């Protein structure tokens, strides 16, 4: 039988019949939990590049020198220097604060003992040599003795440390201005140690720190250990 176009049916190719209804899609594949595998790889691989260097430095400050870009001939000395600096920076402030506390307490305590050893000579010095303005020699001698006996005890105990150091600093300035101006090399050393204590406090090895923790107050920044 011929087709309507006049060509035999056998010469026409028809596409396959499309199925009726919507085409079914294949089920989606389950997605892998990539986060877990990444975590496992991160754990097994360890810290990377810069993170690894920071991790080593945090665990051991002496390792900081190993990640430096120093020349080969300088690596040894520079590494030793950096290790030494890192160890020095780990010294707690409380241990450092003991030195100026003990030094200034010794200076003022010895001065008080000298005055007590010969009180008559002390009065003569305040009358003829020291010549303290405004105050009478007897009152000035007793005032100086009281300061030199009380403030060293407070410094050693770490009790009212900032106040005691401030009183010592005022007395040092008074001596420098009115009594012995030529002794400024010694007085400036005293002032440096006293200002150190006034600004940073006595540290954790002190009654001040104990009282601050006992009564729930925030300890001074210097009372917290460094490092």
Steps between C-alpha positions, in 0.01 A plus 500: 500500500630842406525794739306827435822659372532239230800322654497150627444450872809291527724798423382716794662460842297606803643572842419271781178576678552715812350363819193674633518683834789675675848364457636340814833636627762289675512529880765749624815353639559551872745782564811415694572678824811676385548686828581181692757387248657845501524495877661156490750614239576813702560294814722246329690759298568729796531879491587657168780738406453820700259338744759231570764763577264691728407178678866411555578849626209487741609164638868593526616860454847381412361353179432851372862526396470189282242663273703815447657588169844577641814424300660161577805654668277705735239235580680367808568823691165656405314191609678498835426869544131454425479203733658709776258787443204260501612350831548844655151604393359204690627628835186596696453861599451406865858372517632818338301723737669341801830667409392868523284420801793349689748766381294803604394338825867442587603859420231662713527248784877551532449876506252462785740283698774761457272770640400285796860410580576862597188709526678810630722509194192458282337808653820698448511396133141611444577829676835595347547304177164388361315822587160374386278797406167566677533205740684518831814283528350281772175440311682439171729245666207310653308512171794366302558226757135394487506477121827307499370248754152438357538505123768226482273262692212576263718440194629166627148381583355642182233684699381837366802475274412781263428740786822412680704540182335837433594624849858384444509677163379827654763475774768430239395805299502713817854387586617564144353850485568636849774289662742329260455625141843367404391143579271480195672188351393302805159659531412438137561129552269502800238688299519247215437205731222677688323609181525142378311382809248784483414427139493119509431408860664232718397192300335182620749444786340765718229558757335743258438220250368268772257762629380580148416135437358449848246781472409431140661802346685483170874478567727752337633425155845459650369246752411256224785275389655588163539243237 
